[in-house]
Amino acid sequence: HRLDLYEQVDHAIAGGAVGTETKNVLIQIGANDTTQTAFLVDPTRRQYKDALRSDINKIRAAAPNAKITLVTYPAISAANGALCPIRVEGSSNQGFNLDALALMRGLENTLSFTMFETAQENDVSYYDLRSASLAHNMCSPDSMRWVAGGVESTQPYNIGAHLTHAGNVGVAQLLNDNVIVR
């Protein structure tokens, strides 16, 4: 069973990972986590926002001094919406460009904007990781890319179409430098 956001928050509080000494709580809820909130069919994204509000309130109660930050997904698609799902030895640096009518960019933008609105509505911080990582999207040259292709042989990674090992390090550095309070 994969824990949904509600279960993750409850588990973190019950296990003591979030408590009175907690300084930072970063929340990243996106495409894989939206199925329980009718995100794709609800133009107001109300269920999604209400779910986040509920969890933010639980976190505030357990960790009243913590900085809570909603963090968007890193850039998966290129600035023009392109996806490059095939990243194999011998392919061009840009991989195989699949624009898909900029559907992924549209989803990324919608998720980001909804998180921004939710952060404002709940008086918590917001970090636009998509903008901060745009130069490292799935179509970036291998030396800069932080996102694995669906078919991938040029970068170490754990799951296709997710962060590469270099992406995990790069995102951690961005969050450490721009979000975390000490």
MIVEXTOR-221217 format. One line per 8 residues: number of its first residue (from 1); for each residue x, y negated, z negated of N, C-alpha, C. Coordinates in Angstrom, 2 decimals. Example, Ala and Ser with C-alpha at 12.3 -4.5 7.8 and 13.67 -1.06 7.14 Angstrom:
# residues 2
1> 13.19/5.69/-7.80/12.30/4.50/-7.80/13.20/3.30/-7.80 | 12.85/2.25/-7.08/13.67/1.06/-7.14/12.90/-0.03/-7.87;
//
This chain:
# residues 182
1> 0.85/1.19/0.00/0.00/0.00/0.00/0.88/-1.24/0.00 | 0.64/-2.12/0.94/1.36/-3.39/1.02/0.62/-4.40/0.15 | 1.29/-5.01/-0.79/0.65/-5.99/-1.67/0.28/-7.24/-0.88 | -0.97/-7.68/-1.01/-1.34/-8.95/-0.41/-0.90/-10.08/-1.34 | -1.09/-11.31/-0.92/-0.60/-12.44/-1.71/-1.19/-12.44/-3.11 | -2.50/-12.16/-3.23/-3.12/-12.17/-4.55/-2.43/-11.18/-5.47 | -2.20/-9.99/-4.96/-1.56/-8.95/-5.76/-0.11/-9.31/-6.09 | 0.58/-9.94/-5.16/1.96/-10.34/-5.41/2.03/-11.36/-6.54;
9> 1.15/-12.33/-6.52/1.14/-13.35/-7.58/0.80/-12.72/-8.92 | -0.24/-11.89/-8.96/-0.62/-11.22/-10.20/0.52/-10.34/-10.72 | 1.17/-9.62/-9.82/2.29/-8.74/-10.18/3.46/-9.56/-10.74 | 3.78/-10.67/-10.08/4.90/-11.51/-10.54/4.62/-12.10/-11.91 | 3.40/-12.51/-12.15/3.05/-13.08/-13.46/3.04/-11.98/-14.52 | 2.40/-10.86/-14.23/2.32/-9.76/-15.20/3.70/-9.20/-15.53 | 4.60/-9.19/-14.55/5.94/-8.66/-14.78/6.92/-9.66/-15.36 | 6.49/-10.90/-15.53/7.34/-11.92/-16.12/8.27/-12.62/-15.13;
17> 8.14/-12.31/-13.84/8.98/-12.99/-12.85/8.56/-14.45/-12.67 | 7.32/-14.74/-12.97/6.81/-16.12/-12.97/6.29/-16.40/-14.37 | 6.89/-17.39/-15.02/6.51/-17.72/-16.39/6.94/-19.11/-16.76 | 6.95/-19.40/-18.03/7.22/-20.75/-18.51/8.61/-21.26/-18.16 | 9.56/-20.37/-17.92/10.93/-20.77/-17.58/11.14/-20.90/-16.06 | 10.15/-20.56/-15.28/10.28/-20.59/-13.82/10.42/-22.03/-13.33 | 11.42/-22.26/-12.49/11.65/-23.60/-11.94/11.10/-23.76/-10.53 | 11.08/-22.68/-9.75/10.67/-22.74/-8.34/9.79/-21.56/-7.99;
25> 8.72/-21.83/-7.27/7.92/-20.78/-6.66/7.70/-21.20/-5.21 | 8.20/-20.36/-4.31/8.04/-20.60/-2.88/7.00/-19.63/-2.35 | 6.04/-20.14/-1.61/4.98/-19.31/-1.05/5.05/-19.42/0.47 | 5.14/-18.26/1.10/5.10/-18.21/2.56/4.05/-17.18/2.93 | 2.92/-17.64/3.39/1.85/-16.74/3.80/1.52/-17.09/5.24 | 1.59/-16.09/6.08/1.40/-16.37/7.49/0.64/-15.29/8.22 | 1.04/-15.04/9.44/0.28/-14.19/10.37/-0.05/-12.82/9.80 | 0.89/-12.16/9.18/0.63/-10.82/8.65/-0.21/-10.85/7.39;
33> -0.36/-12.00/6.78/-1.06/-12.12/5.51/-2.44/-12.78/5.64 | -2.86/-13.07/6.85/-4.08/-13.85/7.02/-5.32/-13.00/7.28 | -5.16/-11.71/7.44/-6.31/-10.88/7.84/-7.44/-10.93/6.83 | -7.14/-11.08/5.55/-8.17/-11.09/4.53/-8.86/-12.46/4.43 | -8.40/-13.42/5.19/-8.96/-14.76/5.07/-9.65/-15.25/6.34 | -9.90/-14.37/7.29/-10.56/-14.74/8.54/-9.87/-15.92/9.22 | -8.56/-16.03/9.06/-7.80/-17.18/9.54/-8.03/-17.46/11.02 | -7.99/-16.43/11.83/-8.06/-16.64/13.28/-9.44/-17.03/13.77;
41> -10.48/-16.71/13.02/-11.83/-17.02/13.48/-12.49/-18.16/12.70 | -11.87/-18.64/11.68/-12.42/-19.72/10.85/-11.73/-21.03/11.23 | -12.38/-21.89/12.00/-11.71/-23.12/12.44/-11.34/-24.07/11.31 | -11.98/-23.95/10.15/-11.65/-24.82/9.02/-10.55/-24.22/8.14 | -10.27/-22.92/8.34/-9.27/-22.19/7.54/-9.61/-22.25/6.05 | -10.90/-22.38/5.74/-11.33/-22.55/4.35/-10.98/-21.36/3.47 | -11.22/-20.13/3.94/-10.90/-18.96/3.11/-9.40/-18.91/2.81 | -8.60/-19.20/3.80/-7.14/-19.21/3.63/-6.74/-20.25/2.58;
49> -7.28/-21.45/2.73/-6.95/-22.52/1.79/-7.45/-22.20/0.38 | -8.64/-21.62/0.28/-9.18/-21.26/-1.03/-8.34/-20.17/-1.69 | -7.88/-19.21/-0.89/-7.04/-18.13/-1.43/-5.73/-18.72/-1.97 | -5.12/-19.62/-1.21/-3.90/-20.26/-1.69/-4.16/-21.12/-2.92 | -5.27/-21.84/-2.93/-5.61/-22.67/-4.10/-5.72/-21.80/-5.35 | -6.38/-20.67/-5.23/-6.53/-19.76/-6.37/-5.17/-19.31/-6.88 | -4.29/-18.93/-5.97/-2.96/-18.47/-6.40/-2.11/-19.61/-6.94 | -2.21/-20.78/-6.35/-1.49/-21.95/-6.88/-1.93/-22.22/-8.31;
57> -3.22/-22.14/-8.55/-3.72/-22.38/-9.91/-3.24/-21.32/-10.90 | -3.17/-20.06/-10.46/-2.63/-19.00/-11.32/-1.16/-19.28/-11.64 | -0.41/-19.70/-10.63/1.02/-19.99/-10.83/1.18/-21.18/-11.77 | 0.39/-22.22/-11.55/0.46/-23.40/-12.44/0.18/-23.03/-13.89 | -0.79/-22.15/-14.10/-1.13/-21.74/-15.47/0.02/-20.96/-16.11 | 0.66/-20.11/-15.32/1.74/-19.28/-15.86/3.07/-20.02/-15.93 | 3.29/-20.93/-14.99/4.58/-21.65/-14.89/4.31/-23.14/-14.72 | 3.87/-23.80/-15.78/3.43/-25.19/-15.65/4.51/-26.18/-15.22;
65> 5.78/-25.83/-15.37/6.85/-26.76/-14.99/7.50/-26.41/-13.66 | 6.99/-25.40/-12.97/7.61/-24.95/-11.72/7.25/-25.87/-10.56 | 8.21/-26.05/-9.69/7.95/-26.72/-8.41/7.41/-25.64/-7.47 | 6.19/-25.84/-6.99/5.56/-24.90/-6.07/5.69/-25.48/-4.67 | 6.22/-24.70/-3.75/6.43/-25.16/-2.38/5.83/-24.17/-1.40 | 4.98/-24.66/-0.52/4.49/-23.85/0.59/5.51/-23.97/1.72 | 5.99/-22.83/2.20/7.05/-22.78/3.21/6.48/-22.14/4.47 | 6.60/-22.84/5.59/6.12/-22.29/6.85/7.03/-21.16/7.33;
73> 6.58/-20.48/8.35/7.42/-19.47/8.99/8.57/-20.16/9.69 | 9.68/-19.47/9.87/10.75/-20.02/10.71/10.26/-20.04/12.16 | 10.97/-20.76/13.00/10.61/-20.82/14.42/10.81/-19.46/15.06 | 9.75/-18.90/15.57/9.84/-17.66/16.34/9.89/-18.03/17.81 | 8.94/-18.81/18.26/8.93/-19.23/19.67/9.82/-20.46/19.86 | 10.21/-20.65/21.11/11.01/-21.82/21.48/10.12/-23.07/21.45 | 10.73/-24.22/21.58/9.98/-25.48/21.54/8.88/-25.53/22.60 | 9.11/-24.87/23.75/8.11/-24.87/24.82/7.10/-23.74/24.67;
81> 7.20/-22.97/23.59/6.27/-21.88/23.35/6.75/-20.54/23.86 | 7.90/-20.50/24.50/8.40/-19.25/25.07/8.79/-18.25/24.00 | 8.58/-16.98/24.33/9.06/-15.87/23.52/10.05/-15.08/24.37 | 11.04/-14.53/23.75/12.03/-13.72/24.45/12.13/-12.38/23.73 | 11.16/-11.49/23.97/11.06/-10.27/23.17/12.08/-9.19/23.51 | 12.78/-9.32/24.63/13.78/-8.31/24.99/15.15/-8.93/24.89 | 15.91/-8.50/23.89/17.26/-9.03/23.64/18.21/-7.85/23.59 | 18.74/-7.49/24.76/19.61/-6.32/24.86/20.92/-6.72/25.52;
89> 21.95/-5.90/25.28/23.25/-6.15/25.90/23.07/-6.27/27.40 | 23.74/-7.24/28.00/23.67/-7.43/29.44/22.57/-8.36/29.90 | 21.63/-8.69/29.00/20.59/-9.65/29.39/21.18/-11.05/29.30 | 20.53/-12.00/29.90/21.02/-13.37/29.82/20.95/-13.85/28.37 | 21.63/-14.95/28.06/21.57/-15.49/26.71/20.15/-15.83/26.30 | 19.31/-16.12/27.25/17.94/-16.50/26.93/16.99/-15.30/26.86 | 17.49/-14.11/27.14/16.63/-12.94/27.07/15.58/-12.97/28.17 | 14.51/-12.27/27.97/13.41/-12.21/28.93/12.35/-13.18/28.45;
97> 12.13/-14.25/29.18/11.23/-15.31/28.75/9.77/-14.92/29.01 | 9.02/-14.78/27.95/7.60/-14.48/28.04/6.85/-15.63/27.38 | 6.26/-16.50/28.17/5.60/-17.67/27.61/4.28/-17.33/26.95 | 3.53/-16.39/27.51/2.23/-15.97/26.94/1.33/-17.17/26.66 | 1.33/-18.12/27.56/0.47/-19.30/27.45/0.71/-20.07/26.15 | 1.90/-19.97/25.62/2.29/-20.64/24.38/1.39/-20.24/23.21 | 0.88/-19.02/23.23/0.00/-18.56/22.16/0.72/-18.49/20.82 | 1.95/-18.01/20.83/2.70/-17.91/19.57/2.97/-19.29/19.00;
105> 3.38/-20.22/19.85/3.63/-21.58/19.36/2.35/-22.16/18.77 | 1.23/-21.91/19.42/-0.05/-22.39/18.91/-0.36/-21.81/17.54 | -0.11/-20.51/17.36/-0.33/-19.89/16.06/0.63/-20.46/15.02 | 1.90/-20.61/15.39/2.88/-21.20/14.47/2.46/-22.60/14.06 | 2.03/-23.42/15.02/1.62/-24.78/14.71/0.38/-24.80/13.80 | -0.57/-23.90/14.09/-1.78/-23.84/13.28/-1.46/-23.42/11.84 | -0.62/-22.39/11.69/-0.22/-21.97/10.35/0.50/-23.10/9.62 | 1.41/-23.77/10.31/2.17/-24.85/9.69/1.26/-25.99/9.25;
113> 0.36/-26.40/10.13/-0.53/-27.51/9.80/-1.47/-27.13/8.66 | -1.96/-25.89/8.66/-2.85/-25.46/7.59/-2.11/-25.43/6.26 | -0.86/-25.00/6.27/-0.08/-25.03/5.03/0.17/-26.46/4.58 | 0.43/-27.35/5.52/0.62/-28.76/5.18/-0.64/-29.32/4.52 | -1.80/-29.06/5.12/-3.06/-29.54/4.54/-3.28/-28.93/3.15 | -3.00/-27.65/3.02/-3.20/-26.98/1.74/-2.28/-27.56/0.67 | -1.05/-27.84/1.05/-0.12/-28.45/0.10/-0.64/-29.81/-0.36 | -1.12/-30.61/0.58/-1.67/-31.93/0.21/-2.89/-31.79/-0.68;
121> -3.78/-30.87/-0.34/-5.01/-30.68/-1.11/-4.73/-30.21/-2.54 | -3.59/-29.54/-2.74/-3.28/-28.96/-4.05/-2.11/-29.63/-4.75 | -1.64/-30.74/-4.19/-0.55/-31.49/-4.79/0.68/-30.62/-5.09 | 1.08/-29.85/-4.08/2.31/-29.07/-4.17/3.21/-29.48/-3.01 | 4.44/-29.05/-3.06/5.41/-29.40/-2.02/5.18/-28.55/-0.77 | 5.71/-29.06/0.33/5.60/-28.39/1.63/6.96/-28.47/2.30 | 7.39/-27.36/2.89/8.65/-27.36/3.63/8.41/-26.78/5.01 | 8.71/-27.56/6.04/8.51/-27.17/7.43/9.73/-26.41/7.92;
129> 9.78/-25.14/7.59/10.90/-24.30/8.01/10.91/-24.12/9.53 | 9.75/-24.15/10.16/9.70/-24.02/11.62/10.52/-25.13/12.27 | 10.29/-26.36/11.89/11.05/-27.48/12.48/12.53/-27.38/12.14 | 12.83/-27.00/10.90/14.23/-26.93/10.46/15.01/-25.82/11.17 | 14.30/-24.81/11.66/14.98/-23.66/12.28/14.72/-23.56/13.79 | 14.16/-24.58/14.39/13.77/-24.51/15.80/14.93/-24.15/16.73 | 16.11/-24.61/16.43/17.27/-24.30/17.29/17.69/-22.84/17.20 | 17.07/-22.09/16.29/17.46/-20.69/16.06/16.35/-19.71/16.44;
137> 15.42/-20.12/17.31/14.26/-19.32/17.68/14.65/-18.07/18.47 | 13.66/-17.25/18.78/13.86/-15.99/19.47/14.54/-16.13/20.83 | 14.46/-17.28/21.46/15.05/-17.49/22.78/16.41/-18.19/22.73 | 16.90/-18.49/21.56/18.20/-19.15/21.43/19.31/-18.19/21.84 | 20.46/-18.74/22.24/21.61/-17.87/22.52/21.94/-17.02/21.30 | 22.48/-15.85/21.54/22.76/-14.92/20.45/23.56/-15.55/19.31 | 24.48/-16.43/19.64/25.33/-17.03/18.60/24.54/-17.95/17.67 | 23.35/-18.38/18.07/22.54/-19.29/17.27/21.24/-18.66/16.78;
145> 20.84/-17.56/17.35/19.51/-16.98/17.15/19.36/-16.35/15.78 | 18.21/-16.61/15.13/17.89/-16.05/13.83/16.72/-15.07/13.88 | 16.10/-14.90/15.04/14.92/-14.04/15.15/15.20/-12.92/16.14 | 14.97/-11.70/15.69/15.20/-10.53/16.55/14.12/-10.44/17.62 | 14.49/-9.90/18.75/13.49/-9.57/19.76/12.71/-8.35/19.32 | 11.63/-8.09/20.01/10.88/-6.86/19.75/11.71/-5.65/20.14 | 12.47/-5.81/21.22/13.48/-4.84/21.63/14.80/-5.57/21.46 | 15.66/-5.07/20.59/16.84/-5.82/20.17/18.07/-4.93/20.08;
153> 19.17/-5.38/20.70/20.43/-4.64/20.53/21.63/-5.56/20.38 | 21.40/-6.88/20.26/22.53/-7.80/20.19/22.75/-8.41/18.81 | 21.82/-8.24/17.90/21.93/-8.81/16.55/21.53/-7.76/15.51 | 22.20/-7.71/14.37/21.74/-6.84/13.29/20.42/-7.36/12.72 | 19.48/-6.46/12.48/18.15/-6.84/11.98/17.50/-5.64/11.33 | 16.39/-5.86/10.63/15.63/-4.77/10.03/14.33/-4.48/10.77 | 13.63/-5.52/11.22/12.33/-5.36/11.88/12.31/-6.27/13.10 | 11.90/-5.75/14.24/11.79/-6.56/15.45/10.83/-7.71/15.26;
161> 11.12/-8.82/15.95/10.31/-10.04/15.91/10.24/-10.65/14.50 | 11.25/-10.36/13.69/11.41/-10.95/12.37/12.84/-11.47/12.27 | 13.20/-12.01/11.14/14.54/-12.58/10.98/15.64/-11.52/11.14 | 16.71/-11.92/11.81/17.92/-11.10/11.86/18.64/-11.25/10.53 | 19.72/-10.51/10.35/20.51/-10.69/9.13/21.05/-12.12/9.05 | 21.52/-12.65/10.18/21.99/-14.05/10.20/20.84/-15.00/9.88 | 19.64/-14.67/10.33/18.47/-15.50/10.04/18.13/-15.52/8.56 | 18.24/-14.37/7.90/18.00/-14.32/6.46/18.98/-15.24/5.73;
169> 20.24/-15.20/6.13/21.25/-16.06/5.51/20.96/-17.53/5.81 | 20.66/-17.83/7.08/20.39/-19.21/7.48/19.18/-19.80/6.78 | 18.11/-19.04/6.71/16.90/-19.52/6.03/17.17/-19.70/4.54 | 17.86/-18.76/3.93/18.19/-18.90/2.50/18.98/-20.18/2.26 | 19.91/-20.49/3.16/20.71/-21.70/3.00/19.84/-22.95/3.13 | 18.93/-22.96/4.11/18.03/-24.11/4.27/17.18/-24.31/3.01 | 16.61/-23.22/2.50/15.79/-23.32/1.30/16.61/-23.76/0.10 | 17.80/-23.21/-0.04/18.68/-23.59/-1.14/19.04/-25.08/-1.07;
177> 19.32/-25.55/0.11/19.75/-26.95/0.27/18.61/-27.95/0.24 | 17.39/-27.54/0.61/16.32/-28.50/0.81/15.09/-28.33/-0.08 | 14.98/-27.21/-0.77/13.77/-26.95/-1.52/14.02/-26.68/-3.01 | 14.97/-25.83/-3.29/15.20/-25.35/-4.66/15.64/-26.48/-5.57 | 15.00/-26.57/-6.73/15.47/-27.48/-7.77/16.21/-26.67/-8.81 | 17.19/-27.27/-9.41/18.01/-26.56/-10.41/17.79/-27.14/-11.79;
//
